Amino acid sequence: MLSKEKKWYVIYTKPRWEKKVDTQLTRKNIVSWCPIQKIERQWTDRKKVIEDPLFKSYVFVYTNEEERVEILRTEGVLNFVKYLKEPAVIKDEEINLIKRFLAETDAKISIISDEGFKPDTLVKVSFGVFMNNVGKVVRGSKKKVYVQLQSLGQLMVVEFPSGYLTPL
């Protein structure tokens, strides 16, 4: 029997299809979320603010097992992101944390792969949405903290004023 309980999952999309997939899923009455951040891009003749997906080739879906086939039939969807051969479940707290941070005016997040980074100084965030979270300082900078979303296997690099951080 298929579970009817809804949870947050991540789907992997074709490159640059995140917003299109999000729109298509919404049209199918499937709850989806493509986190967007505003980025200022410089062209030779002007600067422009664009809306860029925060996670490249990822869209979050709040769904159950019954809707999985319909999601996979959506154009641009390649597969569910898996963890231990099962679709990776994302905790509600992680989704809410990203949403709250993106709502802050000067939010800047860049996503990098988990590979190749060695543990550095542990710090605790003292202010803001990420308050009381523990992270590792990026090499050579005291302004950025790693906050790992374990179910995604990725790190968020969040820029903080150095006064927001307390060494542990």
Buried (B, 14 or more C-beta within 10 A) or exposed (E): EEEEEBBBBBBBBEEEBBBBBBEBBEEEEBEBBBBBBEEEEEEEEEEEEEEBBBBEBBBBBBBEBEBBEBBEEBEBBBEBBEBEEEBBEBEEEBBEBBEEBBEEEEBEBEBEEEEEEEEBBEBBBEEBBBEEBBBBBBEEEBBBBBBBBEBBEBBBBBBBEEEBBEEE
